[in-house]
Amino acid sequence: MRKKKLDRYRNMNILELIGLEAHVIAHTDTGLVGLRGRVIDETRNMLLLRTEEKDIKVMKKGAQFELTVDGPKGKLVVTLAGDDLLIRPEDRTKKLERKRTSDDQRSSI
């Protein structure tokens, strides 16, 4: 399994977090550190993780997540800061597209 830290704009093409395996590696609530589960829902401020015991809400703010993504070369573990995910899931695509457009315009000058 490979580990990679993603560029917060260029590689946020993990647009859908629901269904991914998540591991909380850092959090302001120390009781959540080490929590593992599958993302079953996402809001602007929270991820809902299904663990073996129960479903647990985890605030994105102040958290660091490792998400396991199935890629073309096998499983990839991606580290993302929860603060970078503080956006409604349905708006993530729009924000990413605006950032890519402005970067492309700058590089063509």
C-alpha positions in Angstrom: 0.0 0.0 0.0 1.4 3.4 -1.0 1.1 6.5 1.1 0.8 9.9 -0.5 0.1 13.5 0.7 -2.1 15.2 -1.8 -2.0 18.8 -3.1 -5.2 20.2 -1.6 -6.5 21.6 -5.0 -4.9 19.6 -7.7 -5.6 16.2 -6.3 -9.0 16.7 -4.6 -10.4 14.5 -7.3 -11.3 12.2 -4.5 -14.6 14.1 -4.8 -16.7 11.4 -3.2 -15.5 10.4 0.3 -18.5 8.2 1.0 -17.5 4.6 0.8 -13.8 5.2 1.6 -12.1 3.7 4.6 -11.0 6.4 7.0 -8.5 6.5 9.8 -8.4 9.5 12.2 -4.6 10.1 12.7 -5.0 13.5 14.6 -7.8 15.4 16.1 -8.5 18.1 18.6 -10.7 15.6 20.5 -8.0 13.1 21.5 -10.7 10.4 22.1 -11.2 10.2 18.3 -7.5 9.6 17.4 -7.1 6.1 16.1 -10.7 5.7 15.1 -11.2 3.6 11.9 -14.3 3.1 9.9 -16.0 3.6 6.5 -17.4 7.0 5.6 -21.1 6.6 5.3 -22.2 10.2 5.1 -20.6 13.7 4.8 -21.8 17.2 5.6 -19.9 20.5 5.4 -18.5 20.0 8.9 -18.6 16.3 9.7 -17.9 12.8 8.5 -20.1 10.0 9.7 -17.9 6.9 10.2 -19.3 3.4 10.5 -17.1 1.4 12.9 -17.5 -2.2 14.0 -19.4 -1.1 17.1 -21.5 2.0 16.0 -21.7 5.0 13.8 -19.7 8.0 15.0 -19.7 11.6 13.9 -16.3 13.2 13.5 -15.8 16.9 13.1 -13.6 17.8 10.1 -12.1 20.9 11.7 -8.9 20.1 13.6 -8.7 16.6 12.2 -6.2 14.8 10.0 -7.5 11.8 8.1 -5.9 8.9 6.2 -8.3 7.7 3.5 -7.8 4.5 1.6 -8.6 4.9 -2.1 -8.6 2.1 -4.7 -6.5 3.3 -7.6 -5.4 1.8 -10.9 -2.2 0.5 -9.2 -3.9 -0.8 -6.1 -4.8 0.8 -2.8 -3.5 4.2 -2.1 -3.5 5.8 1.4 -4.0 9.5 1.2 -3.5 12.0 4.0 -5.9 15.0 4.1 -6.4 17.7 6.6 -10.0 18.0 7.7 -9.7 21.8 7.5 -9.1 21.5 3.7 -12.4 19.5 3.5 -14.6 22.2 5.2 -16.9 22.6 2.2 -20.2 21.1 1.3 -19.5 17.9 -0.7 -21.6 19.0 -3.6 -19.6 22.3 -3.9 -16.2 20.5 -3.8 -16.4 20.0 -7.6 -17.1 23.7 -8.3 -14.3 24.9 -6.0 -11.8 22.5 -7.6 -12.9 23.5 -11.1 -12.5 27.3 -10.4 -9.0 26.7 -8.9 -7.9 24.6 -12.0 -9.3 27.3 -14.4 -7.4 30.1 -12.7 -4.1 28.0 -12.5 -4.4 27.2 -16.2 -4.9 30.8 -17.2 -1.8 31.8 -15.2 0.3 29.2 -16.8 -0.7 30.2 -20.3 0.5 33.8 -19.8 
